[in-house]
Amino acid sequence: MAPAMNTFFGRIAALAAMIALSVSLAGCGVNNVPTLEEQAKARWSEVQNQYQRRADLIPNLVETVKGFARQEQETLTRVIEARAKATQVTINADQLSDPEAVKRFQEAQGALSSALGRLLAVSENYPDLKSNQNFLALQSQLEGTENRIAVARRDYIQSVQAYNTELRTIPGRWIAGWFYPDAKPMATFESAPENAAAPKVSF
C-alpha cells in the first residue's frame, strides 16, 4: 500500500479515535463539573439580586417610618448603617470557594435583617404609620422580597450541594482531578440561627 494511502488511513483512524473518545467522555460525565459549577454561580447571582432588591427598598421604608416616628432615630440609624455595610460587602462568583468571604457576606446581610426586624417591630407602636398606604405598599414589597431571598438561598444551597457532591464522589472526583484541577468545593449558605427567619412584616 502506498505511503500516502497509509497516511490517509492513519488520519482517519486518529479522527475516529478522537470522536470515540469525545463521545465516551461526554457519556461518562466529563461536563458535569463545569455544568454544575455554572449552575451554582447562577444561583448565587440570584441570591445577590434579591438582596439588592431588598436594599433598594430600605431608603423609602426608612423615610416613610421617619415621617411618623422621628423619635426612633437610633433604630433608623442602625438600619441605614446596616444597609450601607451590607451593600459594601460583596462577593463575586469566583470567591464562592472561600468560606470566609461567604461568611462575611452572610454576616452583613444578617445584621441588616436584624436591624430591619427591629424597625418593623417599632412600627407596631404607631397606628398612623401602620395604616399609611405607602408603608403598606413597602411592607408588601419587603415581604415578597424576603420570600424571594429564602427561595434563592435554598436554590443556591441545593446547587452547591450537587456541585460539591460531584467533586467528592467517583467518577466526578477523578474527572475533576484530570480535567479541572482548579475546581474547589463551594461554601454553602449557612445563616446564623437568629437570622434564619425573615423579618416579620405582616401586621
MIMARTOR-406046 format. One record per residue: residue in three letters; residue number from 0; x, y, z of N, C-alpha, C, CB in turn. Coordinates in Angstrom, 2 decimals, always signed. Each point is the difference from the previous one (the first is absolute). Glycine has a CB too. Layout:
% MIMARTOR-406046
   residu   num       n.x       n.y       n.z      ca.x      ca.y      ca.z       c.x       c.y       c.z      cb.x      cb.y      cb.z
      ALA   NUM         X         Y         Z         X         Y         Z         X         Y         Z         X         Y         Z
...
This chain:
% MIMARTOR-406046
   residu   num       n.x       n.y       n.z      ca.x      ca.y      ca.z       c.x       c.y       c.z      cb.x      cb.y      cb.z
      MET     0     +0.85     -1.18     +0.00     -0.85     +1.18     +0.00     +0.89     +1.23     +0.00     -1.86     -1.22     +1.23
      ALA     1     +1.48     +2.21     -2.03     +0.80     +1.20     -0.15     +0.08     +0.75     +1.31     -0.66     +0.16     -2.41
      PRO     2     +1.81     +0.53     +2.67     +0.16     +0.76     +1.25     -1.08     +1.06     +0.16     +2.45     -0.39     -0.13
      ALA     3     -2.87     +1.03     -0.97     -1.02     +1.03     +0.08     -1.31     -0.60     +0.50     +1.11     +1.28     -1.86
      MET     4     -1.41     -2.50     +1.37     -1.23     -0.66     +0.42     +0.06     -0.36     +1.47     -0.31     -0.90     -2.30
      ASN     5     +1.51     +0.44     +2.76     +0.19     -0.32     +1.41     -0.23     +1.23     +0.87     +1.65     -1.80     -0.63
      THR     6     -1.14     +2.94     +0.18     -0.16     +1.25     +0.74     -1.47     +0.39     +0.08     +2.29     +0.74     -0.72
      PHE     7     -2.99     -0.90     -0.41     -1.42     +0.34     -0.04     -0.80     -0.85     +0.98     +0.24     +0.67     -2.40
      PHE     8     +0.00     -2.00     +2.34     -0.74     -0.89     +0.91     +0.41     +0.23     +1.46     -0.17     -1.70     -1.84
      GLY     9     +1.42     +2.08     +2.04     +0.46     +0.31     +1.36     -0.73     +1.21     +0.57     +2.25     -0.95     -0.57
      ARG    10     -2.44     +1.96     -0.27     -0.72     +1.19     +0.45     -1.48     -0.30     +0.28     +1.58     +1.41     -1.34
      ILE    11     -2.17     -2.24     +0.48     -1.39     -0.39     +0.20     -0.14     -0.76     +1.32     -0.37     -0.10     -2.51
      ALA    12     +1.33     -0.79     +2.78     -0.04     -0.79     +1.23     +0.16     +0.90     +1.23     +0.94     -1.99     -1.24
      ALA    13     -0.06     +2.98     +1.14     +0.22     +0.92     +1.12     -1.24     +0.85     +0.25     +2.45     +0.06     -0.53
      LEU    14     -3.07     +0.39     -0.57     -1.22     +0.80     +0.14     -1.12     -0.83     +0.62     +0.67     +1.38     -2.00
      ALA    15     -0.80     -2.61     +1.56     -1.03     -0.89     +0.56     +0.26     -0.24     +1.48     -0.29     -1.10     -2.25
      ALA    16     +1.55     +0.95     +2.61     +0.34     -0.22     +1.41     -0.34     +1.24     +0.84     +1.84     -1.58     -0.69
      MET    17     -1.58     +2.77     +0.14     -0.32     +1.24     +0.72     -1.51     +0.14     +0.20     +2.06     +1.09     -0.96
      ILE    18     -2.81     -1.41     -0.08     -1.47     +0.09     +0.09     -0.51     -0.99     +1.04     -0.16     +0.72     -2.42
      ALA    19     +0.70     -1.95     +2.38     -0.43     -1.02     +0.96     +0.34     +0.43     +1.42     +0.33     -1.79     -1.74
      LEU    20     +0.86     +2.38     +1.91     +0.41     +0.46     +1.33     -0.91     +1.12     +0.49     +2.37     -0.65     -0.51
      SER    21     -2.71     +1.59     -0.39     -0.86     +1.11     +0.37     -1.38     -0.49     +0.42     +1.24     +1.47     -1.59
      VAL    22     -1.79     -2.39     +0.81     -1.32     -0.56     +0.34     +0.07     -0.73     +1.33     -0.57     -0.22     -2.44
      SER    23     +1.66     -0.53     +2.63     +0.16     -0.75     +1.25     +0.10     +0.92     +1.20     +1.14     -1.80     -1.27
      LEU    24     -0.36     +2.88     +1.13     +0.16     +0.95     +1.11     -1.31     +0.71     +0.31     +2.39     +0.32     -0.64
      ALA    25     -3.11     +0.07     -0.41     -1.29     +0.68     +0.21     -0.95     -0.94     +0.72     +0.34     +1.40     -2.07
      GLY    26     -0.29     -2.68     +1.70     -0.89     -0.97     +0.61     +0.34     -0.26     +1.46     -0.31     -1.02     -2.23
      CYS    27     +1.59     +1.15     +2.59     +0.39     -0.32     +1.38     -0.08     +1.22     +0.91     +1.50     -1.78     -0.89
      GLY    28     -1.99     +2.90     +0.38     -0.25     +1.15     +0.87     +1.13     +1.00     +0.09     -1.44     -1.47     +1.25
      VAL    29     +2.31     +1.52     -2.25     +1.12     +0.94     +0.07     -0.48     +1.45     +0.05     +1.40     -1.65     -1.24
      ASN    30     -2.60     +1.91     +0.76     -0.53     +1.37     +0.02     -0.78     +0.33     +1.27     -0.11     -0.11     -2.47
      ASN    31     -0.07     -0.87     +3.34     -0.80     +0.24     +1.21     +0.60     +1.07     +0.90     -0.75     -2.36     -0.12
      VAL    32     +2.06     +2.32     +0.32     +0.65     +0.94     +0.92     -0.22     +1.45     -0.43     +1.72     -1.75     +0.52
      PRO    33     -1.36     +2.13     -1.77     -0.22     +1.39     -0.38     -1.48     +0.38     -0.08     +2.13     -0.10     -1.23
      THR    34     -2.97     -0.87     +0.84     -1.44     +0.29     -0.09     -0.57     +0.31     +1.38     -0.18     -1.51     -2.01
      LEU    35     +0.51     +0.67     +2.98     -0.50     +0.22     +1.36     +0.59     +1.25     +0.63     -0.28     -2.47     +0.25
      GLU    36     +1.52     +2.76     -0.59     +0.64     +1.21     +0.52     -0.72     +1.25     -0.53     +2.22     -1.21     +0.15
      GLU    37     -2.51     +1.22     -1.43     -0.69     +1.14     -0.59     -1.41     +0.15     +0.55     +1.36     -0.28     -2.06
      GLN    38     -2.02     -0.83     +2.32     -1.34     +0.07     +0.59     +0.05     +0.61     +1.40     -0.68     -2.01     -1.34
      ALA    39     +1.67     +1.61     +2.13     +0.13     +0.55     +1.35     +0.31     +1.49     -0.05     +0.79     -2.24     +0.84
      LYS    40     +0.06     +2.64     -1.77     +0.33     +1.43     -0.14     -1.24     +0.81     -0.40     +2.36     -0.62     -0.65
      ALA    41     -3.16     +0.05     -0.23     -1.23     +0.69     -0.42     -0.95     +0.14     +1.18     +0.27     -0.90     -2.34
      ARG    42     -0.36     -0.13     +3.16     -0.85     +0.07     +1.19     +0.50     +1.06     +0.97     -0.57     -2.42     -0.27
      TRP    43     +1.89     +2.54     +0.38     +0.57     +1.02     +0.88     -0.35     +1.40     -0.51     +1.88     -1.56     +0.61
      SER    44     -1.84     +1.72     -1.90     -0.37     +1.30     -0.58     -1.42     +0.37     +0.38     +1.57     -0.39     -1.91
      GLU    45     -2.45     -0.61     +1.95     -1.39     +0.27     +0.37     -0.11     +0.36     +1.48     -0.77     -1.57     -1.79
      VAL    46     +1.58     +0.93     +2.63     +0.04     +0.38     +1.42     +0.37     +1.47     +0.13     +0.64     -2.37     +0.66
      GLN    47     +0.43     +2.77     -1.35     +0.44     +1.39     +0.07     -1.06     +0.95     -0.56     +2.38     -0.77     -0.20
      ASN    48     -3.02     +0.35     -0.87     -1.03     +0.82     -0.62     -1.14     +0.29     +0.98     +0.60     -0.99     -2.24
      GLN    49     -1.02     -0.02     +2.98     -1.10     +0.19     +0.94     +0.41     +0.83     +1.21     -0.94     -2.19     -0.75
      TYR    50     +2.18     +2.02     +1.20     +0.47     +0.86     +1.09     +0.08     +1.45     -0.45     +1.29     -1.93     +0.96
      GLN    51     -0.89     +2.15     -2.21     +0.05     +1.36     -0.52     -1.40     +0.59     -0.10     +2.09     -0.56     -1.27
      ARG    52     -3.04     -0.27     +0.89     -1.39     +0.45     -0.06     -0.45     +0.48     +1.38     -0.48     -1.61     -1.88
      ARG    53     +0.84     +0.87     +2.91     -0.36     +0.40     +1.36     +0.69     +1.31     +0.36     -0.31     -2.41     +0.65
      ALA    54     +1.59     +2.52     -0.96     +0.75     +1.23     +0.32     -0.62     +1.21     -0.68     +2.09     -1.36     +0.27
      ASP    55     -2.60     +1.17     -1.47     -0.60     +1.11     -0.74     -1.31     +0.47     +0.63     +1.06     -0.88     -2.08
      LEU    56     -1.75     -0.01     +2.79     -1.26     +0.38     +0.65     +0.22     +0.79     +1.29     -1.03     -2.04     -0.99
      ILE    57     +2.17     +1.83     +1.62     +0.21     +0.53     +1.35     -0.01     +1.53     +0.10     +1.32     -2.03     +0.42
      PRO    58     -0.69     +2.77     -1.33     -0.05     +1.47     +0.15     -1.42     +0.55     +0.06     +2.16     +0.11     -1.23
      ASN    59     -3.04     -0.59     +0.36     -1.40     +0.46     +0.03     -0.70     -0.43     +1.29     -0.06     -0.10     -2.50
      LEU    60     +0.36     -1.10     +2.96     -0.59     -0.48     +1.25     +0.43     +0.87     +1.17     -0.04     -2.34     -0.92
      VAL    61     +1.33     +2.64     +0.98     +0.53     +0.84     +1.09     -0.63     +1.39     -0.04     +2.17     -1.28     -0.07
      GLU    62     -2.27     +1.87     -1.11     -0.59     +1.34     -0.12     -1.47     +0.00     +0.42     +1.61     +0.53     -1.86
      THR    63     -2.33     -1.58     +1.50     -1.41     -0.09     +0.38     -0.14     -0.11     +1.51     -0.53     -1.08     -2.20
      VAL    64     +1.32     +0.21     +2.81     -0.07     -0.15     +1.45     +0.42     +1.29     +0.69     +0.47     -2.47     -0.23
      LYS    65     +0.55     +3.11     -0.29     +0.49     +1.25     +0.60     -1.10     +1.05     +0.06     +2.29     -0.52     -0.85
      GLY    66     -3.15     +0.54     -0.16     -1.07     +0.98     -0.03     -1.00     -0.16     +1.13     +0.29     +0.08     -2.44
      PHE    67     -0.38     -1.29     +2.99     -0.97     -0.26     +1.07     +0.67     -0.25     +1.35     -1.54     -0.94     -1.72
      ALA    68     +2.82     +0.61     +1.70     +0.66     -0.41     +1.24     +1.42     +0.57     +0.07     -1.38     -2.10     +0.05
      ARG    69     +1.48     +3.41     -0.07     +1.32     +0.64     +0.03     +0.76     -0.33     +1.28     -0.90     +1.83     -1.43
      GLN    70     +0.17     -2.09     +2.50     +0.67     -0.27     +1.27     +0.73     -1.34     +0.00     -1.74     +1.37     +1.13
      GLU    71     +1.52     -2.19     -2.14     +0.68     -1.29     -0.12     +1.30     +0.14     -0.79     -2.22     -1.18     +0.12
      GLN    72     +2.91     +2.27     +0.08     +1.18     +0.31     -0.79     +1.09     -1.08     +0.11     -0.53     +2.43     +0.31
      GLU    73     +0.70     -2.96     +0.87     +1.05     -1.01     +0.20     -0.28     -1.25     -0.86     +0.37     +0.85     +2.35
      THR    74     -1.61     -1.28     -2.35     -0.37     -1.17     -0.81     +0.16     +0.29     -1.48     -1.60     -0.71     +1.78
      LEU    75     +1.17     +1.90     -2.19     +0.14     +0.38     -1.41     +1.47     +0.05     -0.41     -2.13     +1.31     +0.15
      THR    76     +2.96     -0.76     +0.72     +1.44     +0.10     -0.29     +0.62     -1.38     -0.14     +0.10     +2.17     +1.23
      ARG    77     -0.50     -3.09     -0.37     +0.55     -1.37     -0.08     -0.35     -0.66     -1.32     -0.19     -0.19     +2.48
      VAL    78     -1.03     +0.42     -2.94     -0.39     -0.58     -1.29     +0.83     +0.58     -1.13     -2.33     -0.34     +0.87
      ILE    79     +2.50     +1.66     -0.85     +0.77     +0.67     -1.05     +1.45     -0.49     +0.00     -1.48     +2.03     +0.19
      GLU    80     +2.07     -2.15     +0.99     +1.39     -0.45     +0.10     +0.14     -1.46     -0.42     +0.38     +1.64     +1.86
      ALA    81     -1.34     -2.47     -1.46     +0.04     -1.41     -0.38     -0.15     -0.17     -1.51     -0.94     -0.62     +2.24
      ARG    82     +0.09     +1.45     -2.84     -0.18     -0.06     -1.45     +1.29     +0.40     -0.71     -2.44     +0.52     +0.26
      ALA    83     +3.09     +0.55     +0.25     +1.25     +0.47     -0.61     +1.06     -1.10     +0.05     -0.55     +2.36     +0.66
      LYS    84     +0.67     -3.02     +0.47     +0.99     -1.07     +0.13     -0.33     -1.18     -0.89     +0.43     +0.72     +2.35
      ALA    85     -1.71     -1.08     -2.38     -0.42     -1.16     -0.80     +0.26     +0.22     -1.49     -1.74     -0.51     +1.72
      THR    86     +1.55     +1.74     -2.18     +0.23     +0.27     -1.43     +1.48     +0.13     -0.33     -2.21     +1.15     -0.08
      GLN    87     +3.03     -0.92     +1.10     +1.46     +0.10     -0.23     +0.67     -1.37     +0.00     -0.03     +2.25     +1.07
      VAL    88     -0.54     -3.19     -0.33     +0.58     -1.35     +0.08     -0.54     -0.81     -1.17     +0.21     +0.12     +2.53
      THR    89     +0.58     -0.23     -3.56     -0.42     -0.73     -1.20     +0.89     -1.22     -0.20     -0.84     +2.14     -1.05
      ILE    90     +0.34     -3.07     +0.27     +0.77     -1.20     -0.32     -0.37     -0.42     -1.42     +0.09     -0.74     +2.45
      ASN    91     +0.93     +0.53     -3.27     -0.29     -0.44     -1.36     +0.06     -1.52     -0.09     +0.95     +2.15     -0.91
      ALA    92     -1.39     -2.68     -0.19     -0.14     -1.45     -0.15     +1.32     -0.74     +0.16     -1.91     +0.42     -1.51
      ASP    93     +3.03     +0.22     +1.19     +1.30     -0.66     +0.13     +0.45     -0.14     +1.45     +0.59     +0.89     -2.24
      GLN    94     -1.26     -0.19     +3.16     +0.36     -0.07     +1.41     -0.85     -1.01     +0.78     +0.73     +2.38     -0.14
      LEU    95     -1.59     -3.09     -0.54     -0.93     -0.90     +0.69     +0.69     -1.19     +0.65     -1.73     +0.69     -1.60
      SER    96     +2.97     -0.97     +1.23     +0.74     -1.08     +0.65     +0.74     +0.50     +1.24     +0.24     -1.14     -2.22
      ASP    97     -0.38     +2.43     +2.55     +0.63     +0.59     +1.18     -1.05     +0.13     +1.11     +1.68     +1.26     -1.45
      PRO    98     -1.68     -2.19     +2.41     -1.02     +0.03     +1.06     -0.01     +1.31     +0.79     +0.22     -2.46     +0.15
      GLU    99     +0.94     +3.07     +0.05     +0.06     +1.24     +0.77     -0.68     +1.15     -0.73     +2.13     -0.79     +1.03
      ALA   100     -1.94     +0.86     -2.33     -0.65     +1.06     -0.79     -1.52     -0.17     +0.03     +2.03     +0.16     -1.49
      VAL   101     -2.49     -1.40     +1.35     -1.43     -0.27     +0.04     -0.55     +0.32     +1.39     +0.25     -1.78     -1.77
      LYS   102     +0.52     +1.45     +2.80     -0.43     +0.26     +1.37     -0.15     +1.50     +0.25     +1.14     -2.11     +0.75
      ARG   103     -0.19     +2.91     -1.24     -0.09     +1.46     +0.18     -1.25     +0.55     -0.68     +2.52     +0.15     +0.11
      PHE   104     -2.81     -0.65     -1.30     -1.20     +0.43     -0.71     -1.25     -0.35     +0.81     +1.18     -0.30     -2.20
      GLN   105     -1.24     -0.92     +2.68     -1.15     -0.46     +0.77     -0.18     +0.81     +1.28     +0.32     -2.29     -0.93
      GLU   106     +0.78     +2.59     +1.60     -0.09     +0.76     +1.25     -0.54     +1.41     -0.25     +1.92     -1.34     +0.92
      ALA   107     -1.46     +1.96     -2.01     -0.48     +1.35     -0.32     -1.49     -0.02     -0.31     +2.28     +0.61     -0.88
      GLN   108     -2.72     -1.60     +0.12     -1.42     -0.10     -0.32     -0.82     -0.36     +1.24     +0.59     -0.68     -2.35
      GLY   109     -0.01     -0.14     +3.21     -0.69     -0.36     +1.24     -0.18     +1.20     +0.92     +0.95     -2.28     -0.20
      ALA   110     +0.06     +3.14     +0.25     -0.11     +1.22     +0.83     -1.10     +0.90     -0.54     +2.45     -0.14     +0.57
      LEU   111     -2.56     +0.22     -1.89     -1.07     +0.81     -0.59     -1.37     -0.61     +0.29     +1.58     +0.74     -1.82
      SER   112     -1.68     -2.05     +1.77     -1.27     -0.66     +0.33     -0.42     +0.32     +1.44     +0.55     -1.84     -1.63
      SER   113     +0.42     +1.80     +2.54     -0.30     +0.29     +1.40     -0.45     +1.45     +0.18     +1.68     -1.72     +0.70
      ALA   114     -0.98     +2.65     -1.36     -0.37     +1.41     +0.11     -1.39     +0.24     -0.58     +2.43     +0.66     -0.14
      LEU   115     -2.73     -1.30     -0.97     -1.34     +0.12     -0.59     -1.07     -0.55     +0.92     +1.02     -0.17     -2.27
      GLY   116     -0.71     -0.95     +2.90     -0.94     -0.59     +0.94     -0.34     +0.95     +1.14     +0.89     -2.24     -0.59
      ARG   117     +0.14     +2.94     +1.12     -0.24     +0.96     +1.08     -0.84     +1.18     -0.50     +2.17     -0.67     +1.07
      LEU   118     -1.89     +1.12     -2.28     -0.75     +1.13     -0.56     -1.47     -0.36     -0.17     +2.07     +0.79     -1.18
      LEU   119     -2.34     -1.97     +0.67     -1.38     -0.42     -0.20     -0.72     -0.23     +1.32     +0.67     -1.04     -2.17
      ALA   120     +0.08     +0.59     +3.19     -0.61     -0.17     +1.31     -0.38     +1.36     +0.59     +1.35     -2.10     +0.36
      VAL   121     -0.48     +3.10     -0.54     -0.27     +1.35     +0.50     -1.25     +0.58     -0.65     +2.45     +0.34     +0.40
      SER   122     -2.65     -0.64     -1.68     -1.13     +0.58     -0.72     -1.34     -0.44     +0.58     +1.42     +0.06     -2.04
      GLU   123     -1.41     -1.15     +2.79     -1.23     -0.47     +0.65     -0.58     +1.06     +0.94     +0.85     -2.36     -0.16
      ASN   124     +0.01     +3.23     +0.67     -0.42     +1.00     +0.98     -0.65     +1.23     -0.63     +1.83     -0.81     +1.46
      TYR   125     -1.93     +0.83     -2.80     -0.50     +1.20     -0.68     -1.16     -0.36     -0.93     +2.29     +1.05     +0.12
      PRO   126     -3.51     -0.97     +0.39     -1.18     -0.38     -0.81     -0.11     +0.77     -1.31     -1.15     -0.55     +2.12
      ASP   127     +1.49     +1.84     -2.10     -0.09     +0.79     -1.23     +0.99     -0.52     -1.05     -0.71     +2.00     +1.34
      LEU   128     +1.86     -2.41     -0.89     +1.00     -0.56     -0.92     -0.50     -1.32     -0.58     +1.85     +1.12     +1.30
      LYS   129     -2.41     -1.97     -0.46     -0.47     -1.31     -0.45     -1.12     +0.09     -1.02     +0.66     -0.89     +2.20
      SER   130     -1.38     +2.01     -2.19     -1.11     +0.15     -0.96     +0.38     +0.85     -1.21     -1.58     -0.24     +1.90
      ASN   131     +2.82     +0.73     -1.92     +0.46     +0.84     -1.11     +0.15     -0.85     -1.27     +1.20     +1.54     +1.63
      GLN   132     -1.77     -1.07     -2.74     +0.00     -0.78     -1.24     +1.41     -0.26     -0.53     -2.23     +0.97     -0.53
      ASN   133     +3.09     +0.03     +0.63     +1.37     -0.18     -0.46     +0.72     -1.07     +0.82     +0.06     +2.41     -0.75
      PHE   134     -0.28     -2.36     +2.07     +0.61     -0.99     +0.87     -0.54     -1.40     -0.30     +0.30     +1.77     +1.78
      LEU   135     -1.60     -1.86     -2.00     -0.60     -1.30     -0.30     +0.55     -0.58     -1.31     -2.07     +0.71     +1.21
      ALA   136     +2.28     +0.16     -2.20     +0.56     -0.46     -1.27     +1.43     -0.48     +0.18     -1.48     +1.61     -1.23
      LEU   137     +2.27     -0.86     +2.01     +1.39     -0.39     +0.26     +0.05     -1.30     +0.80     +0.69     +2.41     -0.04
      GLN   138     -1.61     -2.53     +0.99     -0.09     -1.22     +0.81     -0.25     -1.20     -0.90     -0.88     +1.32     +1.95
      SER   139     -0.04     -1.18     -2.89     -0.33     -1.09     -0.91     +1.20     -0.36     -0.88     -2.39     +0.74     +0.00
      GLN   140     +3.08     +0.28     -0.52     +1.17     -0.25     -0.84     +1.12     -0.66     +0.80     -0.62     +1.98     -1.41
      LEU   141     +0.79     -1.54     +2.65     +1.04     -0.59     +0.84     -0.31     -1.46     +0.31     +0.47     +2.26     +0.99
      GLU   142     -1.71     -2.53     -0.70     -0.41     -1.38     +0.28     +0.27     -0.89     -1.21     -1.76     +0.84     +1.59
      GLY   143     +1.39     -0.36     -2.78     +0.26     -0.77     -1.21     +1.48     -0.21     -0.23     -2.08     +0.91     -0.96
      THR   144     +2.87     +0.12     +1.25     +1.45     -0.11     -0.19     +0.61     -0.99     +0.96     +0.05     +2.35     -0.80
      GLU   145     -0.49     -2.33     +2.05     +0.52     -0.96     +0.98     -0.32     -1.43     -0.44     -0.28     +1.70     +1.84
      ASN   146     -0.88     -1.91     -2.42     -0.35     -1.32     -0.51     +0.91     -0.39     -1.16     -2.38     +0.35     +0.70
      ARG   147     +2.66     +0.61     -1.58     +0.89     -0.28     -1.14     +1.42     -0.30     +0.49     -1.40     +1.50     -1.47
      ILE   148     +1.84     -0.80     +2.50     +1.33     -0.26     +0.57     +0.06     -1.44     +0.52     +0.26     +2.45     +0.62
      ALA   149     -1.29     -2.86     +0.09     -0.03     -1.36     +0.55     +0.06     -1.04     -1.11     -1.33     +0.83     +1.96
      VAL   150     +0.59     -0.61     -3.04     +0.01     -0.93     -1.13     +1.36     +0.00     -0.68     -2.47     +0.36     -0.33
      ALA   151     +3.05     +0.82     +0.13     +1.31     +0.10     -0.66     +1.08     -0.69     +0.83     -0.70     +2.17     -1.06
      ARG   152     +0.66     -1.99     +2.38     +0.99     -0.66     +0.86     -0.17     -1.52     -0.07     +0.02     +2.00     +1.54
      ARG   153     -1.27     -2.47     -1.51     -0.25     -1.44     -0.08     +0.55     -0.57     -1.31     -2.05     +0.27     +1.43
      ASP   154     +1.77     +0.41     -2.54     +0.47     -0.47     -1.31     +1.52     -0.01     -0.08     -2.10     +0.89     -1.03
      TYR   155     +2.72     +0.12     +1.62     +1.47     +0.06     +0.01     +0.57     -1.16     +0.81     -0.09     +2.50     -0.23
      ILE   156     -0.47     -2.74     +1.40     +0.49     -1.09     +0.85     -0.12     -1.34     -0.73     -0.67     +1.29     +2.06
      GLN   157     -0.43     -1.51     -2.75     -0.19     -1.25     -0.74     +1.00     -0.13     -1.14     -2.43     +0.05     +0.60
      SER   158     +2.69     +1.04     -1.30     +0.96     -0.03     -1.11     +1.42     -0.26     +0.49     -1.47     +1.58     -1.27
      VAL   159     +1.83     -0.95     +2.38     +1.33     -0.22     +0.56     +0.14     -1.43     +0.49     +0.13     +2.42     +0.67
      GLN   160     -1.19     -2.95     -0.08     +0.05     -1.39     +0.46     +0.25     -0.95     -1.18     -1.57     +0.58     +1.89
      ALA   161     +0.89     -0.34     -3.01     +0.19     -0.85     -1.18     +1.43     +0.12     -0.54     -2.45     +0.26     -0.56
      TYR   162     +2.96     +0.97     +0.52     +1.36     +0.24     -0.50     +1.04     -0.64     +0.92     -0.76     +2.15     -1.05
      ASN   163     +0.64     -1.90     +2.35     +0.96     -0.54     +0.96     -0.03     -1.53     +0.02     -0.24     +2.08     +1.37
      THR   164     -0.96     -2.64     -1.50     -0.12     -1.46     -0.04     +0.71     -0.57     -1.22     -2.20     +0.14     +1.21
      GLU   165     +2.05     +0.56     -2.34     +0.68     -0.44     -1.23     +1.51     -0.01     +0.20     -1.89     +0.92     -1.39
      LEU   166     +2.42     +0.08     +2.09     +1.46     +0.09     +0.21     +0.51     -1.06     +0.97     -0.15     +2.44     -0.45
      ARG   167     -0.73     -2.95     +1.30     +0.45     -0.89     +1.07     -0.34     -1.46     -0.24     -0.25     +1.89     +1.54
      THR   168     -0.46     -2.19     -2.62     -0.38     -1.39     -0.27     +0.58     -0.46     -1.32     -2.11     +0.31     +1.31
      ILE   169     +2.14     -1.61     -1.49     +0.53     -0.62     -1.21     -1.15     -0.16     -1.00     +1.82     -1.23     +1.32
      PRO   170     -1.64     +1.53     -2.59     +1.25     +0.38     -0.67     +0.28     +1.52     -0.02     -0.31     -2.02     -1.40
      GLY   171     -0.59     +2.84     +1.96     +0.21     +1.44     -0.06     +1.32     +0.43     +0.60     -2.44     +0.27     +0.10
      ARG   172     +2.84     -0.93     +0.97     +1.27     +0.35     +0.64     +1.17     -0.23     -0.94     -0.98     -0.57     +2.23
      TRP   173     +0.95     -0.57     -2.94     +1.07     -0.29     -0.95     -0.02     +0.99     -1.16     -0.11     -2.42     +0.63
      ILE   174     -1.08     +2.66     -1.15     -0.13     +0.91     -1.16     +0.50     +1.40     +0.36     -1.98     -1.33     -0.83
      ALA   175     +1.59     +1.81     +2.02     +0.47     +1.32     +0.43     +1.52     +0.01     +0.12     -2.16     +0.39     +1.23
      GLY   176     +2.73     -1.47     -0.68     +1.46     -0.06     +0.14     +0.72     +0.00     -1.34     -0.34     -1.24     +2.11
      TRP   177     -0.25     +0.58     -3.10     +0.63     -0.09     -1.31     -0.20     +1.25     -0.84     -0.33     -2.44     +0.09
      PHE   178     -0.91     +2.93     -0.13     -0.35     +1.06     -0.94     -0.17     +1.38     +0.64     -1.08     -1.74     -1.34
      TYR   179     +0.75     +1.76     +2.64     -0.27     +1.28     +0.67     +0.73     +0.07     +1.34     -2.26     +0.12     -1.12
      PRO   180     +3.59     -0.14     +1.07     +0.78     -0.05     +1.25     -0.21     +1.22     +0.91     +1.67     -1.34     -1.23
      ASP   181     -2.16     +2.44     +0.69     -0.22     +1.19     +0.82     -1.39     +0.03     +0.65     +1.57     +1.22     -1.49
      ALA   182     -2.41     -2.20     +1.18     -1.35     -0.02     +0.56     +0.06     -0.26     +1.50     -0.93     -0.82     -2.19
      LYS   183     +0.24     +1.68     +2.95     -0.03     -0.12     +1.46     -1.45     -0.01     +0.48     +2.25     +1.17     +0.20
      PRO   184     -2.51     -1.84     +0.93     -1.36     +0.04     +0.55     -0.42     +1.43     +0.31     +0.33     -2.29     +0.97
      MET   185     -1.60     +2.58     -1.11     -0.54     +1.33     +0.31     -0.55     +0.02     +1.41     -0.54     +0.38     -2.43
      ALA   186     +0.54     +0.81     +3.01     -0.56     +0.17     +1.34     -1.51     +0.05     -0.09     +2.06     +1.23     +0.76
      THR   187     -2.72     -1.90     +0.16     -1.45     +0.04     +0.03     -0.47     +1.19     +0.81     -0.10     -2.48     -0.23
      PHE   188     -1.14     +2.83     +0.03     -0.59     +1.15     +0.70     -0.55     -0.50     +1.33     -0.57     +1.18     -2.19
      GLU   189     +1.22     -0.80     +3.27     -0.44     -0.43     +1.32     -0.25     +1.22     +0.86     +1.30     -2.16     -0.20
      SER   190     -2.52     +2.56     +0.28     -0.36     +1.17     +0.79     +0.01     -0.35     +1.48     -1.39     +0.89     -1.90
      ALA   191     +1.72     +0.11     +2.71     -0.05     -0.19     +1.45     -1.43     -0.30     +0.41     +1.98     +1.55     +0.34
      PRO   192     -2.17     -2.37     +0.71     -1.36     -0.38     +0.40     -0.92     +1.19     +0.23     +0.98     -2.01     +1.03
      GLU   193     -0.44     +3.09     -0.44     -0.87     +1.15     +0.28     -0.41     +0.73     -1.26     +1.11     +0.23     +2.19
      ASN   194     -0.40     -0.49     -3.31     -0.34     +0.67     -1.25     -0.71     -0.93     -0.98     +1.95     +1.49     +0.34
      ALA   195     -2.29     -2.68     +0.13     -0.61     -0.99     -0.90     -1.38     +0.42     -0.45     +1.30     -1.76     +1.13
      ALA   196     -2.04     +2.44     -0.26     -1.35     +0.42     -0.37     +0.02     +1.39     -0.60     -0.95     -1.42     +1.81
      ALA   197     +0.15     +1.61     -2.84     -0.11     +1.33     -0.61     -0.68     +0.94     +0.98     -0.12     -1.00     -2.32
      PRO   198     +0.44     +2.29     +2.25     -0.68     +0.96     +0.88     -1.50     -0.07     -0.17     +1.99     +1.48     -0.11
      LYS   199     -2.72     -1.40     +1.22     -1.47     -0.05     -0.07     -0.51     +1.33     -0.52     -0.11     -1.65     +1.92
      VAL   200     -0.60     +1.61     -3.02     -0.44     +1.25     -0.61     -1.52     +0.08     -0.11     +2.13     +0.08     -1.27
      SER   201     -2.84     -1.07     +1.77     -1.46     +0.07     -0.05     -0.52     +0.62     +1.28     -0.10     -2.02     -1.51
      PHE   202     -0.97     +2.79     +1.39     -0.56     +0.70     +1.17     -1.45     -0.45     +0.22     +1.52     +1.99     -0.41
